[in-house]
Amino acid sequence: MQEHHKSALLETLFILVLVIFPTLFGVMKIFFTTENVSAETLYKSGEFFLYAVSLLSSSFLVYNHFRIRKSDFNSIFSFLTIILILIFSFAYTALANTMTPDLNRIKYSSIISFIISIPIFYYAQVVSNKNSPDIGEQRRNEQVVIENALN
C-alpha cells in the first residue's frame, strides 16, 4: 500500500470517529445507564444522513480544489458528490423531518447513505494526500543539467 493511501486511510478512520461521536456517546448511554434507552434514538432523527452530507461536503471541497480543468477526472467526483449531497439532504428532509417518521425507512436509508459516503470521502483523502510533483524544482534541476552540459 502506498504511503498516501495509508495516511488517507488513517485520516478517514480518525475523521469518521469524530463525525460519529454523537452516536458513539449514544451507544455508551445505552450500555452504561440504567435508563431504558432504545437503539432507535441513534438514528431516528436522521443523524446518519447528516453524517453522510458532512463527509460528502468536505469531499467536494477536496475534489474541487485538486481539479485541474473542467474535464479532469476529479470533476466527475465533484459532480457526483454534489448530486449525492442533494439526494441525501432531500431524503433527510422527506423522511426524518415529518410528523410521523417511518423509523425503519430512516434507519436503512440513512445508514446506506452514510456507507456510500465513506469510500467517496476516502478517495478524497487519497487525492488530498497524494504528492504532487514540484514543477519549480524539476525546472531548476533541468537548468543545472543544461548549465553543466554547456560548461
N, C-alpha and C positions, 0 to 999 in steps of 0.2 A: 504494500500500500504506500503510495507516495505521501510525502510529508504534508502537503497541503490538504490531502484527503483526511489524514489523521487529525490535523488541527481543526478541520471543518467538522469532523465527527465529534470531537471533544467539545467544541463550541456549541454545536447543535444540541448535544445532550445537556450541557450546562444551561443553555437558554430555555430548553424545554422544561427543565426542573423549575427554573424561575417563573416561567409562564404559567405553569400549573400549580404554583404554590397555594392559591386559594383552595383548590381541590385536595391537595395533599393535607392541608390543615383540616379540611372537612373530613377526610378519611381518618385522621388522628382523632378528631372529635367523636367519630362513630365508635372507634375502638377503645378510647380512653375515658369516656364519660359514662355515667350511669343513665343519662337521658336516653329515651327511646328515639333515636335519630335514624331515619330511613336513608337508604342509599340514593333515593330519588333526589335528595337535597343536593347531590353532587352535580346533577345535570338538568334539573327541572326548569331552571331559568335560562337555559341555552348557553351556559358558560363555554362549552366546547366550540360553539360557533364563534364566540368572541376570541377564544384562544387561536382558532384557525385563522381568523381575519388578522389578528395581530402578527402572527408568523408570516402570513402572505404579504402584509403591508411592508414589513422590513425586507422581504424577498424582492418585492417590486423595486424598492429603492436601490438595492444592490444590482439587480439586472439593468435598471435604467442607468445607473452610474457607470457600469462597465461596458455598456453598449457603445460600439464604435460608430456604427452607422445604422440607419433605419432598417436595412436588410440584414443586419447582424443576427446571428442565431439567438443571442440573449434577448433580442426584441420579441421573439416568439414567446419566450417565458414572461416577459413584461406583459404582453397582451393576455396570455393565459392567466397570469396572476390577477390582473385587473378583473377579468371575467369571473374568476372564482371568488374574488372578494365580493363582487356584486351578488353572485348567486348565494353565497353563504350569509351575507348580510340580509338579503331578502328572505332567506329561509329562517333566519333568526327572528326577523320581524313577523313573518307569517305564522311561524309555528310556536315560538316561545312567548311572544307578546300578545297573546289572545286571552279572552276571558275564560275559556275552557281549553287549556292546552292539552294536547294528546301526548302524554309523557312518554309513551312507547316510541312514537314517531320522533319526538325530540331526542330521546336517548340515542337511537340508532343513527339518525341523520346527522346529529351534531358530532358524535364520535367518529363517524365516517369522514365528515368534513375535516376534522382535526387530523385524522390519519392521512388524508390526501395532502394536507398542507405540510406535513413533516418532510417527505422527500423533496418537495419543491424548495422548502427552506434549507434543507441540507445542501442541495445543489447551489443555492445562492451563497452559502458559506464556502463551498468549494471554489466558486468563481471569485469570491472576495479574497480568499487565502492564496489563490494561485499567483505565483511570482510572475510578474511581467518583466520582459527584458528592459534593461536600462539602455535606451537608444543613444543617449548622450555619451555614455561610457563606451559603447561599441564604436561610435564615430571617432572618439578621441583615440581609441586603440588603433583604429584603421589609419588615422593620420600619423601616428607614431610609426607604424609599419611602413607607410609610404615615405616618411622622412628618413627612416633608417635605410630604406632601399635606395633613396636618392643620394645619400651620403657615402 
